[in-house]
């Protein structure tokens, strides 16, 4: 893979964004928008705490944090929050999330993609990983079965198709998701309409505002 192809590698985080909301994924990875809220800040703080434990071992398990991952076959790249290594066992990726387990597969797909990257990089099976949720302080073991692997590879395909299209999908309002999204004030669903970019909407709004500030000519009065 040459440098140009390497730059096309999808970030693993885009898979989670897409399954949470395809519009959110496009706002971040097509339009380049981002905003913080209390949930994203708490998530960053959790990851900072995790990184402080780099290289620690407990109960015979060595733990590495912030490990770079890549799959050239799938065209994705990212980092594992933590990798656990136990004697005679395959590496075990652990992803840390600030909230609690979700009904959708967004977190599980992101974790499975880490496992697929590890399999390609290390040349050995990675059958499972774990999700740790800060709000509930609970750890969920995720089996990388055929269903989840298929879902993960299909999601990678769908995300690449979305980003390559350069289009921002129309918003479908879901209070449970939208009210928690840090991009809700940038989403501008009513202003953009179907398949339109917030950047173009903002540009049109700015142009209209500037025209209103220009004094009218005598002929227009």
Backbone as CSV, one residue per row, in Angstrom:
resi,resn,N_x,N_y,N_z,CA_x,CA_y,CA_z,C_x,C_y,C_z
1,UNK,0.856,-1.201,0.000,0.000,0.000,0.000,0.887,1.244,0.000
2,UNK,0.707,2.136,-0.997,1.521,3.341,-1.075,0.986,4.403,-0.131
3,UNK,1.673,5.555,-0.092,1.309,6.607,0.858,-0.111,7.108,0.633
4,UNK,-0.502,7.251,-0.678,-1.850,7.717,-0.969,-2.903,6.766,-0.449
5,UNK,-2.667,5.468,-0.609,-3.618,4.479,-0.105,-3.621,4.462,1.414
6,UNK,-2.438,4.644,2.015,-2.342,4.644,3.470,-3.177,5.768,4.074
7,UNK,-3.233,6.908,3.394,-4.009,8.033,3.891,-5.513,7.779,3.807
8,UNK,-5.908,6.763,3.044,-7.323,6.432,2.906,-7.803,5.461,3.988
9,UNK,-6.938,5.051,4.874,-7.356,4.138,5.935,-8.399,4.818,6.815
10,UNK,-9.487,4.113,7.072,-10.559,4.653,7.905,-10.176,4.570,9.378
11,UNK,-10.476,5.598,10.169,-10.265,5.482,11.619,-11.293,4.527,12.216
12,UNK,-10.857,3.699,13.140,-11.769,2.746,13.770,-12.931,3.448,14.458
13,UNK,-12.693,4.645,14.956,-13.758,5.382,15.642,-14.928,5.678,14.707
14,UNK,-14.663,5.759,13.386,-15.728,6.060,12.433,-16.786,4.964,12.406
15,UNK,-16.402,3.737,12.724,-17.371,2.638,12.743,-18.390,2.856,13.851
16,UNK,-17.893,3.263,15.022,-18.790,3.535,16.143,-19.684,4.731,15.833
17,UNK,-19.108,5.769,15.250,-19.888,6.960,14.879,-21.000,6.591,13.888
18,UNK,-20.673,5.749,12.899,-21.635,5.398,11.857,-22.814,4.621,12.437
19,UNK,-22.534,3.660,13.304,-23.610,2.848,13.853,-24.436,3.619,14.879
20,UNK,-23.823,4.613,15.517,-24.586,5.497,16.401,-25.518,6.369,15.577
21,UNK,-24.964,6.942,14.489,-25.759,7.810,13.608,-24.946,8.090,12.348
22,UNK,-25.398,7.631,11.164,-24.654,7.901,9.932,-24.427,9.387,9.685
23,UNK,-25.374,10.226,10.084,-25.206,11.674,9.903,-24.070,12.189,10.782
24,UNK,-24.009,11.718,12.023,-22.902,12.119,12.894,-21.567,11.722,12.275
25,UNK,-21.513,10.511,11.726,-20.279,10.036,11.089,-19.855,10.969,9.964
26,UNK,-20.820,11.378,9.131,-20.493,12.275,8.017,-20.100,13.665,8.499
27,UNK,-20.776,14.175,9.516,-20.419,15.489,10.051,-18.961,15.508,10.510
28,UNK,-18.519,14.408,11.127,-17.149,14.344,11.647,-16.147,14.040,10.540
29,UNK,-16.425,13.022,9.721,-15.413,12.485,8.815,-15.538,12.996,7.384
30,UNK,-16.642,13.656,7.051,-16.770,14.301,5.741,-16.658,15.810,5.880
31,UNK,-17.454,16.400,6.796,-17.481,17.857,6.954,-16.421,18.376,7.931
32,UNK,-15.768,17.474,8.680,-14.696,17.895,9.574,-15.165,18.679,10.785
33,UNK,-16.387,18.417,11.254,-16.935,19.131,12.402,-16.725,18.328,13.674
34,UNK,-16.568,19.056,14.779,-16.439,18.403,16.088,-16.821,19.404,17.162
35,UNK,-17.378,18.905,18.246,-17.714,19.742,19.400,-17.656,18.868,20.642
36,UNK,-17.298,19.491,21.738,-17.237,18.779,23.010,-18.527,19.003,23.799
37,UNK,-18.873,18.017,24.597,-19.868,18.220,25.642,-19.403,17.455,26.873
38,UNK,-20.196,17.439,27.918,-19.746,16.827,29.167,-19.451,15.346,28.969
39,UNK,-20.177,14.685,28.066,-19.973,13.253,27.845,-18.634,12.984,27.152
40,UNK,-18.276,13.799,26.146,-17.005,13.583,25.470,-15.830,13.908,26.387
41,UNK,-15.983,14.940,27.225,-14.909,15.302,28.165,-14.711,14.183,29.185
42,UNK,-15.804,13.643,29.698,-15.686,12.536,30.657,-15.026,11.330,30.007
43,UNK,-15.334,11.090,28.733,-14.692,9.996,28.019,-13.198,10.206,27.873
44,UNK,-12.790,11.431,27.578,-11.366,11.743,27.462,-10.655,11.566,28.800
45,UNK,-11.312,11.959,29.884,-10.722,11.798,31.211,-10.542,10.329,31.557
46,UNK,-11.521,9.495,31.181,-11.403,8.056,31.431,-10.221,7.479,30.682
47,UNK,-10.054,7.870,29.408,-8.932,7.353,28.630,-7.594,7.840,29.193
48,UNK,-7.564,9.060,29.719,-6.335,9.569,30.321,-5.946,8.730,31.540
49,UNK,-6.922,8.355,32.330,-6.655,7.504,33.497,-6.153,6.132,33.070
50,UNK,-6.742,5.594,32.001,-6.311,4.291,31.497,-4.861,4.346,31.056
51,UNK,-4.492,5.418,30.349,-3.129,5.546,29.824,-2.083,5.635,30.932
52,UNK,-2.481,6.077,32.113,-1.532,6.189,33.221,-1.034,4.827,33.696
53,UNK,-1.771,3.778,33.363,-1.379,2.444,33.798,-0.542,1.699,32.789
54,UNK,0.084,2.415,31.853,0.819,1.786,30.756,1.871,0.800,31.269
55,UNK,1.825,-0.433,30.718,2.847,-1.429,30.990,2.676,-2.176,32.298
56,UNK,1.637,-1.885,33.059,1.461,-2.557,34.335,1.059,-4.016,34.133
57,UNK,1.414,-4.842,35.089,1.022,-6.250,35.063,0.264,-6.563,36.337
58,UNK,-0.773,-7.388,36.209,-1.524,-7.809,37.377,-2.000,-9.239,37.157
59,UNK,-1.942,-10.023,38.204,-2.391,-11.417,38.152,-1.781,-12.163,36.969
60,UNK,-0.519,-11.889,36.691,0.164,-12.563,35.598,-0.203,-12.062,34.215
61,UNK,-0.976,-10.981,34.124,-1.381,-10.409,32.841,-0.647,-9.100,32.601
62,UNK,0.078,-9.033,31.510,0.752,-7.784,31.136,-0.206,-6.945,30.305
63,UNK,-0.236,-5.640,30.581,-1.178,-4.749,29.907,-0.404,-3.643,29.189
64,UNK,-0.707,-3.453,27.905,-0.140,-2.356,27.123,-1.280,-1.429,26.710
65,UNK,-1.022,-0.116,26.732,-2.066,0.869,26.436,-1.718,1.680,25.192
66,UNK,-2.758,2.146,24.498,-2.565,3.008,23.329,-1.776,2.339,22.222
67,UNK,-2.095,1.087,21.915,-1.358,0.323,20.911,-1.911,0.641,19.517
68,UNK,-1.029,1.049,18.608,-1.449,1.360,17.243,-1.842,0.094,16.486
69,UNK,-2.955,0.163,15.771,-3.470,-0.979,15.022,-3.704,-0.574,13.570
70,UNK,-3.631,-1.577,12.680,-3.898,-1.302,11.270,-4.223,-2.598,10.558
71,UNK,-5.179,-2.538,9.643,-5.461,-3.649,8.742,-5.443,-3.109,7.321
72,UNK,-4.485,-3.578,6.530,-4.428,-3.168,5.130,-5.516,-3.870,4.326
73,UNK,-5.878,-5.065,4.722,-6.939,-5.793,4.025,-8.273,-5.059,4.134
74,UNK,-8.577,-4.594,5.336,-9.844,-3.917,5.564,-9.754,-2.407,5.349
75,UNK,-8.532,-1.870,5.370,-8.359,-0.435,5.164,-8.759,0.399,6.354
76,UNK,-8.383,-0.042,7.569,-8.727,0.688,8.788,-7.488,0.845,9.663
77,UNK,-7.545,1.851,10.537,-6.449,2.086,11.457,-6.989,2.732,12.724
78,UNK,-6.230,2.604,13.810,-6.667,3.202,15.067,-5.783,2.749,16.209
79,UNK,-6.326,2.832,17.420,-5.591,2.426,18.609,-6.461,1.546,19.489
80,UNK,-5.809,0.596,20.140,-6.470,-0.180,21.181,-6.243,0.540,22.502
81,UNK,-7.318,0.790,23.254,-7.145,1.408,24.569,-6.204,0.575,25.417
82,UNK,-6.393,-0.746,25.394,-5.524,-1.640,26.165,-5.464,-2.994,25.474
83,UNK,-4.310,-3.625,25.576,-4.137,-5.009,25.148,-3.630,-5.797,26.344
84,UNK,-4.303,-6.892,26.646,-3.894,-7.752,27.754,-3.221,-8.999,27.193
85,UNK,-2.089,-9.359,27.780,-1.323,-10.521,27.355,-1.164,-11.458,28.545
86,UNK,-1.775,-12.648,28.438,-1.638,-13.677,29.457,-0.861,-14.845,28.854
87,UNK,-0.074,-15.523,29.677,0.761,-16.628,29.214,-0.090,-17.679,28.501
88,UNK,0.293,-17.997,27.247,-0.385,-19.042,26.506,-1.733,-18.649,25.937
89,UNK,-2.112,-17.364,26.048,-3.398,-16.897,25.555,-3.201,-15.869,24.440
90,UNK,-4.162,-15.750,23.527,-4.060,-14.712,22.486,-4.223,-13.335,23.103
91,UNK,-3.743,-12.283,22.435,-3.939,-10.924,22.961,-5.428,-10.614,23.086
92,UNK,-5.755,-9.838,24.107,-7.150,-9.556,24.436,-7.353,-8.047,24.435
93,UNK,-7.984,-7.483,23.375,-8.206,-6.026,23.345,-9.304,-5.617,24.319
94,UNK,-9.100,-4.463,24.958,-10.088,-3.910,25.887,-10.356,-2.466,25.485
95,UNK,-11.614,-2.146,25.259,-12.034,-0.793,24.904,-12.771,-0.186,26.088
96,UNK,-12.398,1.050,26.450,-13.000,1.730,27.594,-14.010,2.766,27.105
97,UNK,-15.224,2.708,27.658,-16.287,3.648,27.333,-16.806,4.269,28.624
98,UNK,-17.164,5.552,28.555,-17.569,6.263,29.772,-18.959,5.876,30.271
99,UNK,-19.852,5.458,29.374,-21.253,5.263,29.725,-21.592,3.859,30.178
100,UNK,-22.606,3.303,29.539,-23.036,1.948,29.872,-23.300,1.190,28.578
101,UNK,-23.509,-0.124,28.701,-23.713,-0.962,27.527,-24.903,-0.475,26.713
102,UNK,-24.769,-0.524,25.377,-25.791,-0.024,24.469,-26.546,-1.183,23.816
103,UNK,-27.770,-0.894,23.398,-28.564,-1.908,22.705,-28.051,-2.121,21.283
104,UNK,-27.391,-1.118,20.697,-26.848,-1.254,19.349,-25.431,-1.825,19.425
105,UNK,-24.926,-2.292,18.283,-23.632,-2.981,18.236,-22.448,-2.042,18.042
106,UNK,-22.646,-0.727,18.176,-21.592,0.228,17.824,-20.279,-0.063,18.542
107,UNK,-20.317,-0.253,19.846,-19.088,-0.496,20.609,-18.503,-1.862,20.283
108,UNK,-19.369,-2.857,20.112,-18.894,-4.210,19.828,-18.234,-4.296,18.456
109,UNK,-18.773,-3.570,17.486,-18.166,-3.558,16.156,-16.797,-2.880,16.190
110,UNK,-16.675,-1.766,16.896,-15.387,-1.086,17.008,-14.353,-2.010,17.645
111,UNK,-14.768,-2.734,18.678,-13.857,-3.664,19.348,-13.487,-4.826,18.441
112,UNK,-14.476,-5.380,17.733,-14.203,-6.489,16.822,-13.221,-6.076,15.735
113,UNK,-13.353,-4.851,15.246,-12.411,-4.359,14.230,-10.991,-4.331,14.779
114,UNK,-10.838,-4.007,16.059,-9.514,-4.075,16.678,-8.988,-5.504,16.642
115,UNK,-9.872,-6.464,16.942,-9.466,-7.863,16.899,-9.041,-8.289,15.507
116,UNK,-9.764,-7.842,14.479,-9.406,-8.191,13.108,-8.057,-7.583,12.719
117,UNK,-7.795,-6.375,13.189,-6.484,-5.759,12.943,-5.380,-6.588,13.594
118,UNK,-5.594,-6.998,14.834,-4.587,-7.784,15.546,-4.323,-9.116,14.848
119,UNK,-5.383,-9.746,14.357,-5.198,-11.023,13.659,-4.304,-10.849,12.438
120,UNK,-4.498,-9.770,11.698,-3.676,-9.528,10.516,-2.248,-9.174,10.908
121,UNK,-2.087,-8.378,11.957,-0.758,-7.923,12.361,0.074,-9.038,12.992
122,UNK,-0.581,-9.900,13.772,0.141,-10.920,14.538,0.071,-12.309,13.920
123,UNK,-0.841,-12.492,12.965,-0.951,-13.783,12.317,-1.481,-14.876,13.218
124,UNK,-2.354,-14.517,14.166,-2.950,-15.511,15.048,-4.381,-15.112,15.374
125,UNK,-5.225,-16.085,15.701,-6.625,-15.766,15.994,-6.758,-14.908,17.255
126,UNK,-7.710,-13.992,17.211,-8.082,-13.195,18.374,-9.588,-13.412,18.552
127,UNK,-9.987,-14.333,19.415,-11.388,-14.762,19.458,-12.329,-13.859,20.222
128,UNK,-11.780,-12.965,21.055,-12.672,-12.155,21.893,-11.946,-10.934,22.422
129,UNK,-12.722,-10.006,22.974,-12.187,-8.824,23.639,-13.166,-8.411,24.721
130,UNK,-12.923,-7.236,25.307,-13.800,-6.776,26.384,-14.099,-5.293,26.243
131,UNK,-15.294,-4.916,26.703,-15.702,-3.522,26.823,-15.856,-3.204,28.300
132,UNK,-15.194,-2.130,28.735,-15.337,-1.689,30.121,-16.101,-0.375,30.130
133,UNK,-17.208,-0.331,30.890,-18.056,0.860,30.944,-17.861,1.575,32.283
134,UNK,-17.435,2.842,32.189,-17.104,3.609,33.382,-18.291,3.919,34.260
135,UNK,-19.474,4.129,33.654,-20.643,4.502,34.441,-21.096,3.367,35.346
136,UNK,-21.104,2.159,34.806,-21.557,0.998,35.588,-20.415,0.245,36.235
137,UNK,-19.172,0.567,35.841,-17.987,-0.133,36.344,-18.070,-1.629,36.062
138,UNK,-18.628,-1.950,34.903,-18.785,-3.347,34.533,-18.018,-3.632,33.245
139,UNK,-17.545,-4.861,33.162,-16.777,-5.307,31.999,-17.565,-6.383,31.259
140,UNK,-17.729,-6.175,29.964,-18.482,-7.099,29.123,-17.534,-7.819,28.167
141,UNK,-17.547,-9.142,28.206,-16.748,-9.924,27.261,-17.503,-10.058,25.952
142,UNK,-16.823,-9.800,24.857,-17.434,-9.832,23.530,-16.763,-10.925,22.705
143,UNK,-17.539,-11.909,22.273,-17.026,-12.966,21.412,-17.048,-12.489,19.959
144,UNK,-15.935,-12.643,19.283,-15.846,-12.247,17.884,-16.344,-13.414,17.009
145,UNK,-17.656,-13.657,17.070,-18.237,-14.759,16.309,-18.460,-14.349,14.859
146,UNK,-18.950,-15.306,14.065,-19.115,-15.048,12.634,-20.083,-13.892,12.381
147,UNK,-21.165,-13.815,13.162,-22.142,-12.749,12.964,-21.515,-11.384,13.171
148,UNK,-20.753,-11.225,14.261,-20.151,-9.929,14.563,-19.056,-9.581,13.558
149,UNK,-18.288,-10.574,13.132,-17.244,-10.322,12.141,-17.864,-9.848,10.809
150,UNK,-18.942,-10.505,10.401,-19.616,-10.103,9.166,-20.178,-8.693,9.293
151,UNK,-20.807,-8.408,10.439,-21.360,-7.069,10.680,-20.260,-6.016,10.646
152,UNK,-19.115,-6.342,11.224,-17.995,-5.398,11.274,-17.468,-5.094,9.874
153,UNK,-17.261,-6.138,9.076,-16.739,-5.910,7.727,-17.753,-5.166,6.865
154,UNK,-19.044,-5.441,7.046,-20.060,-4.721,6.295,-20.100,-3.250,6.707
155,UNK,-19.919,-2.988,8.002,-19.903,-1.607,8.483,-18.725,-0.844,7.897
156,UNK,-17.563,-1.481,7.830,-16.398,-0.840,7.219,-16.708,-0.468,5.766
157,UNK,-17.340,-1.387,5.050,-17.727,-1.114,3.653,-18.695,0.064,3.579
158,UNK,-19.685,0.078,4.462,-20.696,1.139,4.432,-20.100,2.500,4.788
159,UNK,-19.181,2.523,5.751,-18.540,3.780,6.138,-17.689,4.319,4.997
160,UNK,-16.944,3.446,4.349,-16.115,3.900,3.228,-16.987,4.453,2.104
161,UNK,-18.084,3.788,1.847,-19.009,4.255,0.808,-19.566,5.631,1.159
162,UNK,-19.927,5.829,2.429,-20.447,7.121,2.881,-19.409,8.219,2.716
163,UNK,-18.200,7.977,3.187,-17.161,9.001,3.141,-16.763,9.303,1.689
164,UNK,-16.659,8.268,0.877,-16.303,8.486,-0.526,-17.373,9.272,-1.269
165,UNK,-18.626,9.145,-0.831,-19.709,9.870,-1.504,-19.631,11.370,-1.255
166,UNK,-19.018,11.768,-0.119,-18.929,13.178,0.234,-20.251,13.790,0.632
167,UNK,-21.252,12.966,0.909,-22.582,13.466,1.240,-22.897,13.284,2.724
168,UNK,-23.690,14.193,3.249,-24.140,14.107,4.633,-25.596,13.650,4.644
169,UNK,-25.885,12.482,5.193,-27.258,11.972,5.155,-28.235,12.890,5.880
170,UNK,-29.474,12.778,5.489,-30.532,13.524,6.149,-30.698,13.027,7.579
171,UNK,-30.990,13.934,8.484,-31.120,13.604,9.893,-32.449,12.908,10.170
172,UNK,-32.390,11.852,10.960,-33.575,11.198,11.493,-33.551,11.384,12.999
173,UNK,-34.476,12.160,13.536,-34.418,12.541,14.945,-34.776,11.364,15.851
174,UNK,-33.919,11.134,16.827,-34.146,10.144,17.878,-33.711,10.804,19.180
175,UNK,-34.646,11.141,20.017,-34.331,11.909,21.222,-33.267,11.237,22.078
176,UNK,-33.313,9.900,22.161,-32.354,9.178,23.005,-30.929,9.358,22.511
177,UNK,-30.764,9.492,21.202,-29.438,9.660,20.622,-29.083,11.120,20.419
178,UNK,-30.009,11.877,19.835,-29.709,13.254,19.439,-29.428,14.161,20.630
179,UNK,-30.187,14.007,21.708,-30.016,14.893,22.853,-28.695,14.659,23.575
180,UNK,-28.065,13.504,23.344,-26.776,13.194,23.968,-25.594,13.491,23.046
181,UNK,-25.881,13.815,21.811,-24.814,14.001,20.829,-24.155,15.363,20.992
182,UNK,-22.825,15.393,21.007,-22.104,16.662,21.165,-22.263,17.557,19.934
183,UNK,-22.714,16.993,18.815,-22.845,17.765,17.577,-24.265,18.267,17.340
184,UNK,-25.142,18.151,18.333,-26.544,18.488,18.075,-26.728,19.949,17.654
185,UNK,-25.879,20.856,18.158,-26.019,22.263,17.777,-25.397,22.552,16.412
186,UNK,-24.583,21.616,15.899,-23.979,21.777,14.582,-24.729,20.991,13.516
187,UNK,-25.607,20.109,13.954,-26.296,19.217,13.020,-27.175,20.009,12.055
188,UNK,-27.911,20.996,12.567,-28.702,21.895,11.723,-29.586,21.136,10.755
189,UNK,-30.295,20.165,11.281,-31.082,19.283,10.415,-32.126,20.051,9.621
190,UNK,-32.815,21.003,10.247,-33.859,21.730,9.536,-33.257,22.636,8.456
191,UNK,-32.020,23.076,8.683,-31.425,23.990,7.712,-30.818,23.300,6.518
192,UNK,-30.318,22.075,6.703,-29.598,21.441,5.607,-30.499,20.727,4.630
193,UNK,-31.546,20.114,5.109,-32.392,19.324,4.221,-31.680,18.045,3.814
194,UNK,-32.281,17.265,2.918,-31.708,15.971,2.564,-30.394,16.106,1.818
195,UNK,-29.444,15.244,2.220,-28.181,15.081,1.496,-27.396,16.371,1.326
196,UNK,-27.481,17.316,2.297,-26.782,18.576,2.114,-25.854,18.827,3.295
197,UNK,-24.782,19.534,3.034,-23.734,19.739,4.006,-24.014,20.942,4.897
198,UNK,-23.772,20.839,6.226,-23.893,21.993,7.101,-22.957,23.129,6.702
199,UNK,-21.796,22.794,6.135,-20.865,23.843,5.734,-21.482,24.714,4.630
200,UNK,-22.187,24.088,3.683,-22.817,24.867,2.620,-23.960,25.712,3.179
201,UNK,-24.683,25.135,4.133,-25.779,25.883,4.755,-25.231,27.104,5.498
202,UNK,-24.139,26.927,6.249,-23.553,28.044,6.982,-23.013,29.100,6.025
203,UNK,-22.420,28.652,4.917,-21.887,29.602,3.936,-23.010,30.439,3.336
204,UNK,-24.143,29.787,3.016,-25.272,30.532,2.465,-25.831,31.525,3.485
205,UNK,-25.891,31.086,4.756,-26.421,31.961,5.801,-25.529,33.175,5.997
206,UNK,-24.195,32.954,5.978,-23.255,34.061,6.132,-23.360,35.028,4.962
207,UNK,-23.489,34.465,3.748,-23.606,35.319,2.561,-24.861,36.191,2.652
208,UNK,-25.959,35.587,3.105,-27.208,36.342,3.231,-27.076,37.447,4.273
209,UNK,-26.393,37.138,5.392,-26.215,38.134,6.447,-25.362,39.300,5.962
210,UNK,-24.307,38.990,5.178,-23.442,40.051,4.659,-24.207,40.940,3.679
211,UNK,-25.074,40.347,2.875,-25.865,41.143,1.927,-26.795,42.105,2.664
212,UNK,-27.323,41.670,3.826,-28.214,42.535,4.588,-27.483,43.738,5.165
213,UNK,-26.150,43.573,5.388,-25.365,44.664,5.978,-24.906,45.686,4.957
214,UNK,-25.021,45.345,3.662,-24.560,46.264,2.608,-25.622,47.338,2.384
215,UNK,-25.257,48.654,2.487,-26.255,49.725,2.282,-26.850,49.651,0.894
216,UNK,-28.116,49.901,0.792,-28.767,49.877,-0.515,-28.371,51.106,-1.331
217,UNK,-28.397,50.971,-2.647,-28.068,52.094,-3.529,-29.259,53.021,-3.637
218,UNK,-29.040,54.255,-4.085,-30.169,55.195,-4.211,-31.278,54.649,-5.086
219,UNK,-30.874,53.878,-6.140,-31.900,53.339,-7.027,-32.779,52.328,-6.307
220,UNK,-32.221,51.649,-5.236,-32.987,50.614,-4.539,-33.853,51.198,-3.470
221,UNK,-33.628,52.496,-3.074,-34.405,53.099,-2.003,-35.746,53.641,-2.520
